[in-house]
Amino acid sequence: MLDSLNIKTNSDTYLGFDFGYKKIGVAVGETLTSTASPLQTIRSINQSPDWQIISKLIQEWRPTGLVVGISRQSDGSDNPVTPRIIKFCNQLHGRYQLPVYQQDETLSTFEAKQMLFDDVNLSATKLWEVQDQLAAQLILQSWLNDQI
């Protein structure tokens, strides 16, 4: 009966990533409520992802897919970090055999910093610890919103 009313009765979980050289923000979201929440910040090891922690998150959350923020110049061309993000996307797909979706992340970290610093009034130290997971939440939330 619910399916005939076009009401979603199941939910898929997704993990969102805000890739950076020093740290990667992670968020989790699901399609039933179309909401994303910050999850954690993973510190990189010698500017490489900490695959052990990412693997634990994949095992724990069992996502249907992964969403990665892709950074580009305002004219749409690649910026210096774009190739590293694309490599990260390819590595995620290769390691976990899950679909990897790219979502424009333009200004997501900047927006996260503004929200945390201005609205919540966090110190610079605490801001550094959580800004990437909030950016990942914004990236994943944008992707979920596009799916509706």
Secondary structure, DSSP 8 states (H G I E B T S, - for coil): -TGGGT------EEEEEE--SSEEEEEEEETTTTEEEEEEEEE-BTTB--HHHHHHHHHHH--SEEEEEE-B-TTS-B-TTHHHHHHHHHHHHHHH---EEEEE-TTHHHHHHHIIIIIS---HHHHHHHHHHHHHHHHHHHHHHHH-
